[in-house]
Amino acid sequence: MSKIDWLTKRLNTGHKIDLDEMGISPLTFLGRGIVVVLLPKRSLLTAKMNNGTLIRGRNRAGFGGRGVFMFREAVEPELALLDLILGPDDNFVDVGSCVGSYTITAANSLRGGGGVIAIDPNPDSMAILKETVAMNSLHNVMLVCAAVSDAVGFTQFSIEAERPDTRHIEETGSTIAADLHRVVPTTTVDHIAREVDLSGRIRMMKIDAEGAEDLVLKGSAKTIAKFQPVLILETVIADIPALPGYIPHKTTDSRNTVLVHEGDTEALEKLKNETAFTPLA
């Protein structure tokens, strides 16, 4: 097995890794892999994106930093849609912001009057993201340390010990003793949109809630009805929701689904021209 094949096998988390398709040379991929292997796990990896922004995350599997460091924008093809669809005065809501690949990319596109609301219940992730925002000299990001649900209050929350980016509201409780269990505050997108003075529309939302997407959508119903934003949902765990008027799109080998409202002709036309994304029947 070649070093490239070995790295690919180690880094593959259920995705097909095609370096040519991602536009990453084997030597670059190997060099990044060597950095990952040699640096201590407690280190922070810094990835420089094509737009010049920097994304930071811990050098441990399951912390979110390795994927961005190894694959940059190609870690999730939907990242390309932010520059494509967002206008400078729009607003973007990032539910489950983790290391902030969507938050930072969107904030860099919204240097007019728009901004980003980044929400995540993990205080460790939020602390790193706060530093990342400052490192990129961004002043249009609001950080909210809470779990997004269908009501404002508190809930039992679990963070897997070996994969802290896999965190979720507990419905039945975890049986893994090593997992971190805590009570966290909950909020809703509707509550935030009502309380925060937004000068522009909420144009896009990304929702990565590890199976609690239905709760997030229930707590976003008024916002979705008002703004009809483009929605990027992780749908590996959750089913693709049947939202009235929304047309789901997917691209090859992605865990995400992009939903665009039928009345948003501008976004639909842009996705039509972006041939990687195709509507689902």
N, C-alpha and C positions, 0 to 999 in steps of 0.2 A: 504494500500500500504506500503510495506517495505521500509526502508531507501535506500536499494540498488536499488529497482525499482524506487523510487523517483529521485535518482541521475541519473539513466539511462535515465529516461524520460527528465530530465532537460538538460542532456548533449548530447542527441541524436540529430544530425543535419541532419537527413536523412540517416544515416548509421545504419545498424544492429549492436547492441552492444552485443556481446557474450563473456563474460568474460573468459569462459573456452577456447574458440577458441583463444582468445588473450593471454592466459597464465597469466591472472591476477587474484589473489585470491580476493574473495569478501571483505575480511577484508582490504586488501591493497587498493582496489578501494574505500571503504568507508573512510579509513583514508585520502587518497588524497582528497576526496570530502570534508571532514571536513576542511582541510587546505584551499581549495578554498573558502569555505563559510565564514570562520572566518577571513581570511586576507582581508585587505582593497583592493578595486578595483584598487587603484593606485600602489599596490605592484607588484614586479616582482617575478614570479614563476620560480624556478630553478629545472629542471629535470635532473637527472643523468641517462644516457643511459647505456646499457649493456657494451659498449666498454669503459666506463669511462668518456666520454665527457659530457659536461654540455650544456644544451639548456635553454635559458631564454626568457620569454615573459610575457606580462602584464596579470594580473589577471582579465581580463574582457572578456566576450563573444565577439567573433569577432576580437580579437587581436592576435590570433594564439598561445598564451602561454598556455591556459587551456588544449587544446587538447593534446599537447605534454606532459604536466605535468601529466595528468590523464592516458594516454595510452602508453607513451614512444614510443618505436619502432612500436608498433601496431597501432599508429595513422594513418599510411599509410604503408601497407604491402610492397609497392615497395621500401621502404628504405632498405630492406634486399638485394636488387639487387646490391646496391652500393659495398658492400664488396665482393659480388659474382663475379661481372664483372670487376670492376676497378682494374688495375694494378698500382703499386707504381709510375710509371712514366707517367701515363695518365693524362688527363685534364678533368674536369667536369664543365659544364656551368649550373648555376642555375638561370633560368629566373622566377622572382617572388619569391625571396628568403624568404621574410617575416621574421619569427623568426630564420630561418636558420637550420631547422632540416636536410634538405638535404645537405646544405653547410658544416655544421660541421661534419656530418657523412662521407661525401666524403673526406673532407680535412684530416680527421684522417686516411683514407685508402691510401692517396696519400703522404706519408711521404718520398717518394723517390725523384724524380725530378718533380713530377706532382703537379698540383694545381687546385684551384677552382676559377671561376669567378662568383661572386654573384651579381645579378642585381635586383634592386627594386626601384621604383620611390618614395616611402614614406620615407622621411628623418628621421622620428621618428623610424621606423623599422630599418633603416640603422644604426642609432646611437646605438640602443640596440645590433644589430648584431656585430657592431665594438667592443663593450665591451665583447661580448660573444667569439669572435675570440681571443681576448687578454687573457681572462680568461682561455681558453683552450691551451694557449701557441702555437697557430698555426701561422705559418709564410708563408703559401702557399695559402692565400686567398686574392683575389683582389676584393674590393667592388666598385660597380658602381651604383651611385644613378641616375637612369634614367628609363624611360619607354622603353621597347623593342618593336620595330615596324618594318616597312618595309623601313624606311628612317631615315637618321640623320637630326634632326631639333628640332622642338618644337611642342607640342600638348596640347589641353585642356584635363584636367584629373579630374576625380571625385573620392573622397574617401568617402564612406558612413559613416555618423556620428556614427552610432551604430555598424557598422561592418567594421572597417578600414582595415581588411584583404581582404575585397571585394572592390577592387579599379580597375578602368578600364579607358581606353581611351574613351572619350565621342564622340559618333557618332551623337546623336541627342540632347544631353544636358540633364541634370537631372532636374527634377521638384521639388526635395526635398530641401527646403531652408536650412535645417540643414546640408546638405552635404557640404564637403569642396571641393571647385573648385579651381584649380590652373593650371597655365601653367607650364609644365615640359619639360625638354629636352628629346628627343628620340634618341635612337641608334639602331643599328642592330648587330646581332651576327656576321655577315660577316665583319662589320667594326671593331669590337673588335678583331676578330681573325686575321685580317690583320694588325692591329696596335700593338698588343701585341706580344712580342717575345715568342711564345710557343715552348718549347723544345720537347714536345711529342704531340701525337694526341689528338683530342677531342673525347674521348671514349663514353661519355654519356652526354645527356642534359635533364634537367627537365624543362618543360614549364607549368607554371600556370599563365595564363594571363587573366583570367576572361572573356573569349569570344573573345579575340583578338589573339587567337592562329594562325589564318590564316595569320595575319600581321607578327607575329613573324617568322613563317615558311618561308614566302616570303623573309624576311630579313636575313634568315639563309640558303638560297638555295645553295650558293656556299660552305659553310661550310659542309652542309649535303652531297652534292655531293662528296666533297673531302674526308671526314673522315667516312661517313656512320655510325654515332654514334647511339647507342641505345637511343631512345627517350621515355621519360615518360611524358605523356600529361594529364592534367586534361580535361576530356571530358564530364563533366556534362552539361556545358553550350554549348560548341562547339561540332560539329560533329567530328567523327573520320576521320582524313584527309586521302585521297587516295594518298599516297606517292608511286611512282613507286619503286617496289622492296621490299617494307616494309611489314612485316607480323604483324598485330596487335595481342596482347595478353591481356587478362584480368584475374583478380582474383576475387573471389566472394566478392560482396558488396563493391567494391572499386570504387571511382569516377575517377580513372585514367586508361589510356590505355598505355601499353608498346608496342612500335613498334621496331621491330628488322629487319635489312636488311637481305634479303635471302642469301647474300654472307657472312654474319657473322656467320659461322657455329659454332664457339666457343660459342657465346652468345646463339644461338638457342639450342645448346646441353645442356647448363647450365639451361635454362628455361625449357627444356623438363624434366630434372631431378628434377627441382623445381616444384613439381606437382600442387602447388597452382595456377600456371599461365598456362592458356590454350590458344592456338591459336584460333582466331575467324574464322569461315568459310567464 
